[in-house]
Amino acid sequence: MKVAVLSDIHGVLPALEAVLAEPDVAAADRIVLLGDLLAGPMPVETLERLSALGDRAVWVRGNADRELAASARTGESVVPDPIFPWAARQLRPADLPLLDALPLTVSLDGVLFCHATPRDDTEIVLVDSPLARWAEVLDGVAEPTIVCGHTHMPYVRLADRRLVVNPGSVGMPYGTRGAHWALLGDGVQLRRTEYDAEAACRFLAAHCAYPDIEEWADFFVRHPASDAEALRVFSGTAASST
């Protein structure tokens, strides 16, 4: 079975469309949506596009999906990011039950899919986290392969005989520009879809009413943070995250 894994789309519809146009994604038996799907500039349009995938799509809950639904209900922002409460206000009441029903983990053919770790949707582990840390967060997991997102940085590593895969982020990558995803089947392939960042920024500016969309798109689409910058920020959090 061929499985395309798309994580951390964050409402960046042009990046999502570029990945869905990939022949290997179009031909995949399953498309696993690994969470943090909507919190960004085009949440409703992204949700509608993902829903149109039908039964091929396998949905997993990310922390931002859970937090976005909570913010939409209460009007309170639980994330210190200006675009987050704006995105929550765009959601329609009928959208919230879908987000509420998303599972923390999904197991398919010996592969466990989760957003952050199998036990928590906010926990941070990194490619260079020590084996003791991986043993802690994977305690009780029976599957030999674990696919997780959350940190927006693609990697494949062994952790005490278990294979850990992070596809990176479709919409908000840390590292190289483009939309990152993974293809599982005959092994694991980390993939990057190049698309026109300038055209994407213009599209977002034209179709998103968020007041600071041009600045947002410049940072996340045109000039994403490097993996080195992200690792510096995440390293302290990963050491203490529970």
N, C-alpha and C positions, 0 to 999 in steps of 0.2 A: 504494500500500500504506500502510495506517495502522499506525503503530508507536507503542506506548506504552512509555516508558522510565522504569523504576523503579530508583533507585539508593539505596544506603546505607539499607537497611531496618533493619539492626542489630537484628533479632529483636524488633521492636516490632509484634507481631501485630495489635493493634487498628488501628494506622495502615495496615498493609498491607491489612487487610480493607476499610477505608474506601475505599482507592484501587481495589481490585479490584471494588468495587461500583459504581464510576463507569460510566455507560453507554458512554462512549468507550473505556474500558479493556476492558469486556466485549466490545465490537464490534471491537476492534483485530485486525488480521491477525497481528501479532507483539507479544509483550511482552518487551522486552529488559531483563534483570536485570543492572544495571551494577556489581555487586560490593558487597562489605561487606554481605552479606545476613543473616548469622546472629549476629554477635558482639553480643550484647545479652541481654535478659531471657528470651526464649522461642525459643531457637535451634532446637530439634527441631521444635516446632510450626510455626515459620516455614518450615523446610525442607520439611516435609510439605505445607504449603499451596502452596508454590511448585512442588513436584514434581507436584502435582495439576493444574497448568496444562498439562501434557503438551507436545505438539509446538509449541504456540504460543509457548512460552517459549524465549528465546535467552539463555544464561547467559554472563557474562563474569566473570573472576576479579578480585576486589579484594584488596588487601593483607591485610585482616582475615580473609578466607576462607583464604588461604594460611597466615597466622600461626595461625589457630584450629586448623587441621588439625595443624600442627606442635606446638602446645601440647598438643593432645589425645593425641598420640603420646608425647611426652616427659614430660609433666607439668610442664614448665617454662613460665613466663609470659614471652613476648617483648614484651609490651605493658604499660606501667605504669598499668594500669587495673584496679581490683579486680574488676569484673564479667567481665573477659576470661577469666582462668583458670577462673572458675566456669562460664562458658558453654562453654569447651572441655571441661570434665569432663562436661557434659550430653550431648555428642555420642556416638553409638554407633559401634562399629568399622565398621559397614556404611555409615556416612555419609561416611567419609573419602575413599574412592576418587572419589566425585562431586566433592568439593572439589579433589582432586588433578588432576582432568581438566579443570578450567575453563580456557579459553584467555585469554591476555592481551588479545587484541583479536578483534573480529568485524567483518567488512565485509558490509553489506547495501545493495544498490541505491545505491552511491556514497556511503554513509555509513560512517565508521569509528567503531566503538564501543570504548571502553576505560574503565577505571576512573579512572586518574589521568592518565597520558599514554600515547601509543602504545608507548613504549619501557620504561616502568617503572610498577609499580603503587603506588608510594609517592610519586612525584614531585609537587611542588606547583606549580601555576601558577594565577594568579588573574585575575579580570576586568580588573584594572588592571596586570597584568604587562606590561612593555614588549615591543614587537614583536620585538626581538632575542631575548628569552627564548622567545617563542612560536616563532620561526623555528628555534631550537635544538631544542626538544622535538618539533617537527613535521617535522624534517628527514627527507626520504625518504618522507613520507606522500603518496600520490597522490590520495586522496579529497578532494573539495572541502568536505565537511562532516565535522566531528569532534564526537562526543558523549562527554563525560567527566563523571565525578562527583568523589568523593573529598573535596572541600572543603565539601560540605553547603550550598552557597550557589548559588541559581539565577541564571543569566545567559545572554545571547546576545550575542556580539560578533564582529566581523571581525578576522582576524589575517592580514594580507597576502593578501587575496582569499579566504581560507578562512573558513568560518563555524564558529565554535566554540559549542557548546551545553552548558550544565551544567543538568541538571534539578533540582538541589538534592537534599535528602534526604527520603525517606519517613518514616523513624523518628526521626531526630535532626537536625532542621533548625536552621540558624543563620539568624536573621533573624526572620521571622514564624512564629507557631505554625501548626500544620496539617501535612499530608503533601504534600510537593512532588514533582512529577513532570513529564514533558513528553510532548507528543503531536506526532509527526512525520507528515506527509502532505501536505496542501495548506499548505505552509509549516511553521513551528515555533511551537508554543504552549507556553508555560510555564504549568503548571497548579498549583493548590493546592486540595487537598481538605480542607475543614473537617470536623472530627469532635469529639465530646464529649471534651475532654481530661480532665475530672473522671471520667467513666465509664471512660475508658481507664486512668487511674491506679488506680482501684478494681479494674479487671479484672486489671491486672498484679500488684497486691498480693495478689489472691486466687489467682492461677494461677502465680505465679513464686516459687520457693523461695529466690531470692537474698536473703541476710539484710538488705541495705540497699536493697531494691527501692523502698520508698516514697520515700526520699531521691533515688534515681536517677530515678524517674519524675517527681518534682517538678521536677528540674533540666531533664531532657531533653524531657519531654512538656508539663508545665504551664508552665514558665518557661524556654524555650530561650534560649541566648545570642543577642545581636544580631549582625547582620552586621558592624557596626562593631567589636565586641569580637573577633569571629573574625578579621577582617582584620588587626587589630593583632597578634594572635598569629601568624598565618600569614605575614605580610609578610617577616619576617626569615628564616623557613624557605624561602620561595619564592625568595629571592634567591640562596641557596646550595645549594638542593636539586639533586641529580644522580641 
